[in-house]
Amino acid sequence: MTLAEFEKVVIVDDDPNVRRAYALTVEDASLQAVQVDGPIDSLQGFVAGLEMKRAGAVCDFELGARNFAHFTGAELVSEWYKSGVPAVLCTRFEKAQLDRIRPYREWIPCLLTPSELNPDSLMESLKVVAREIAGHYRQSRTAYRTLIRVVEIDPGDAGAFLFEMPGWSTDIILRFRLADLPRDLRGQIAPGFCTHVRANLGAEKFEDLYFTDWGCA
């Protein structure tokens, strides 16, 4: 999909005030804003039932307020990506949110904060996602096989571990949740354990990294 083919942007956020603010941004980009009021009963039903021809989307991460939805915006944006719909995740994120977003980052090319969202950044982000869906990856989004070494179980959270990935950086310690690993790999995680993973080594920022194919040969 090219930018010229976009006619509307669907807005998903559990806060009606935020939806209205985003709608103004969409309209300033000369597109129709479609606000989803909720509640949304199911992820798959929503993705399958909403008409998304010639449409993009912008979505918040936390959707649980007001019983709006029982899934996160990361899950929704990744499902849209897999369905061929360009969508942008727009949220204020901290480390805890990034941990929950990380397993879906393979299918979330663009992550913006609300302060970064404007007509230009929205349209550029939708363009990037549309191109990636079509198979045209930026260097920063291309995954390569690389080695990681476990440093330790996170001292503040036994459900996560800290690791080094020299192929990306030699002086930054990364973090990943055990629950998001393949089951057969979780029991092997211990200080000094090494394995391979595929990661987008061209990412410039920690929040843009994604990991896939843990334990790949």
C-alpha positions as CSV (number, residue, x, y, z in Angstrom):
1,M,0.0,0.0,0.0
2,T,1.3,3.5,-0.9
3,L,0.5,6.6,1.0
4,A,-1.7,7.7,-1.8
5,E,-3.9,4.7,-1.2
6,F,-4.6,5.6,2.4
7,E,-8.1,7.0,3.0
8,K,-8.6,6.5,6.7
9,V,-6.9,5.8,10.0
10,V,-8.5,3.7,12.7
11,I,-7.9,4.9,16.2
12,V,-7.9,2.4,19.1
13,D,-7.4,3.8,22.7
14,D,-9.4,3.2,25.8
15,D,-9.4,6.9,26.7
16,P,-12.0,8.9,24.6
17,N,-10.1,12.2,25.1
18,V,-6.9,10.6,23.6
19,R,-9.0,9.2,20.7
20,R,-10.3,12.7,19.9
21,A,-6.8,14.2,20.1
22,Y,-5.5,11.6,17.7
23,A,-8.4,12.1,15.4
24,L,-7.4,15.7,15.0
25,T,-3.9,14.6,14.1
26,V,-5.3,12.2,11.5
27,E,-7.6,14.8,10.0
28,D,-4.6,17.2,9.8
29,A,-3.0,14.6,7.6
30,S,-6.0,14.9,5.3
31,L,-7.3,11.4,6.2
32,Q,-10.6,10.2,7.7
33,A,-10.3,9.4,11.4
34,V,-12.3,6.4,12.6
35,Q,-12.5,6.2,16.4
36,V,-13.2,2.8,17.9
37,D,-15.4,3.2,21.0
38,G,-15.2,-0.3,22.4
39,P,-15.6,-2.5,24.2
40,I,-13.9,-5.0,22.0
41,D,-14.9,-8.6,22.7
42,S,-12.1,-10.5,21.1
43,L,-8.8,-9.8,19.3
44,Q,-9.4,-12.2,16.4
45,G,-13.0,-11.2,16.0
46,F,-12.1,-7.5,15.9
47,V,-9.3,-7.9,13.4
48,A,-11.5,-10.1,11.1
49,G,-14.6,-8.0,11.5
50,L,-13.3,-4.4,11.0
51,E,-13.2,-3.1,7.4
52,M,-9.6,-2.1,6.9
53,K,-9.4,-1.6,3.1
54,R,-7.3,1.4,2.3
55,A,-6.8,2.0,6.0
56,G,-4.0,2.3,8.5
57,A,-4.3,2.4,12.3
58,V,-2.8,4.0,15.4
59,C,-3.2,2.1,18.7
60,D,-2.4,2.6,22.4
61,F,-0.6,-0.2,24.3
62,E,-2.7,-0.4,27.5
63,L,-6.3,-1.1,26.6
64,G,-7.7,-2.4,29.8
65,A,-9.3,0.6,31.3
66,R,-13.1,0.9,31.2
67,N,-13.2,-2.8,30.2
68,F,-12.3,-1.6,26.7
69,A,-10.3,-4.8,25.7
70,H,-8.7,-7.9,27.2
71,F,-5.6,-7.7,25.1
72,T,-2.8,-5.2,24.6
73,G,-2.2,-2.8,21.7
74,A,1.0,-4.7,21.0
75,E,-1.0,-7.8,20.3
76,L,-3.5,-5.9,18.1
77,V,-0.9,-4.1,16.1
78,S,1.1,-7.3,15.5
79,E,-2.1,-9.1,14.3
80,W,-2.9,-6.2,11.9
81,Y,0.7,-6.4,10.6
82,K,0.2,-10.2,9.9
83,S,-3.1,-9.4,8.2
84,G,-1.4,-6.8,5.9
85,V,-2.7,-3.7,7.7
86,P,-0.2,-0.9,8.5
87,A,-0.5,0.1,12.2
88,V,1.5,2.2,14.6
89,L,1.8,1.6,18.3
90,C,1.6,4.9,20.1
91,T,2.2,4.8,23.9
92,R,4.2,6.2,26.8
93,F,6.5,3.3,27.6
94,E,8.7,2.4,30.5
95,K,10.8,-0.7,31.1
96,A,7.9,-2.8,32.3
97,Q,5.9,-1.9,29.2
98,L,8.9,-2.5,26.9
99,D,9.2,-6.0,28.4
100,R,5.6,-6.8,27.4
101,I,5.9,-5.1,24.0
102,R,9.2,-6.9,23.1
103,P,7.8,-10.3,22.1
104,Y,5.7,-8.5,19.5
105,R,8.3,-6.0,18.1
106,E,9.1,-8.3,15.2
107,W,5.7,-7.2,13.9
108,I,5.7,-3.6,15.2
109,P,8.0,-1.6,13.0
110,C,7.1,1.8,14.5
111,L,6.8,2.7,18.1
112,L,5.9,6.3,18.9
113,T,5.2,8.2,22.0
114,P,2.2,10.6,22.1
115,S,4.5,13.6,22.1
116,E,6.1,12.3,18.9
117,L,2.8,11.8,17.1
118,N,2.0,14.5,14.5
119,P,0.7,14.3,10.9
120,D,4.2,13.9,9.4
121,S,5.4,11.2,11.9
122,L,2.1,9.3,11.5
123,M,2.3,9.3,7.7
124,E,6.0,8.4,7.7
125,S,5.4,5.6,10.1
126,L,2.5,4.2,8.2
127,K,4.7,4.3,5.0
128,V,7.5,2.4,6.8
129,V,5.1,-0.3,8.0
130,A,3.4,-0.6,4.6
131,R,6.8,-1.0,2.9
132,E,7.8,-3.7,5.4
133,I,4.6,-5.6,5.0
134,A,5.4,-5.6,1.3
135,G,8.8,-7.1,2.1
136,H,11.0,-4.0,2.0
137,Y,12.8,-4.0,5.3
138,R,15.0,-1.1,6.5
139,Q,18.5,-2.2,7.6
140,S,17.6,-1.4,11.2
141,R,14.7,-3.9,11.0
142,T,16.5,-6.8,9.4
143,A,17.2,-9.8,11.7
144,Y,20.5,-11.6,11.8
145,R,21.7,-14.7,13.7
146,T,23.8,-13.6,16.6
147,L,25.2,-15.0,19.9
148,I,24.0,-14.0,23.4
149,R,25.4,-14.8,26.8
150,V,23.4,-14.9,30.0
151,V,24.9,-12.7,32.7
152,E,22.5,-13.4,35.5
153,I,18.9,-13.9,36.5
154,D,17.5,-10.4,37.1
155,P,18.2,-9.7,40.9
156,G,15.0,-7.7,41.0
157,D,12.8,-10.1,39.1
158,A,13.3,-13.9,39.1
159,G,11.0,-14.0,36.0
160,A,13.6,-12.3,33.8
161,F,17.3,-12.6,32.9
162,L,20.0,-10.2,31.9
163,F,22.2,-11.0,28.9
164,E,25.0,-9.6,26.6
165,M,24.7,-9.5,22.8
166,P,28.2,-8.5,21.5
167,G,26.9,-8.4,17.9
168,W,24.8,-5.3,18.8
169,S,26.8,-3.7,21.7
170,T,29.7,-4.8,23.9
171,D,28.8,-2.6,26.9
172,I,25.0,-2.8,27.2
173,I,23.2,-5.4,29.3
174,L,19.8,-6.4,27.9
175,R,16.8,-8.0,29.6
176,F,14.2,-10.5,28.6
177,R,11.3,-12.3,30.3
178,L,11.7,-16.0,30.8
179,A,8.0,-16.5,30.0
180,D,8.6,-15.2,26.5
181,L,11.2,-17.8,25.7
182,P,10.5,-21.2,24.1
183,R,9.5,-23.7,26.8
184,D,12.5,-26.0,26.1
185,L,14.9,-23.1,26.6
186,R,13.6,-21.6,29.9
187,G,15.2,-24.3,32.1
188,Q,18.6,-23.8,30.6
189,I,18.9,-20.1,31.4
190,A,21.6,-19.6,34.0
191,P,24.7,-17.4,34.3
192,G,27.2,-18.1,31.5
193,F,24.7,-20.0,29.3
194,C,25.1,-19.1,25.6
195,T,22.8,-19.5,22.7
196,H,21.9,-18.0,19.3
197,V,19.0,-15.7,18.5
198,R,18.0,-13.7,15.5
199,A,17.9,-9.9,16.2
200,N,17.8,-6.7,14.3
201,L,21.4,-5.7,14.9
202,G,21.0,-2.5,13.0
203,A,18.7,-1.0,15.6
204,E,20.0,2.2,17.1
205,K,18.0,2.2,20.3
206,F,17.3,-0.5,22.9
207,E,13.5,-0.1,22.6
208,D,13.7,-0.9,18.8
209,L,15.4,-4.3,19.3
210,Y,13.4,-7.5,18.7
211,F,14.5,-11.1,19.2
212,T,13.2,-14.2,17.4
213,D,14.2,-17.8,16.8
214,W,15.7,-18.3,20.3
215,G,18.1,-21.2,20.2
216,C,18.4,-21.3,16.4
217,A,21.2,-23.4,15.0
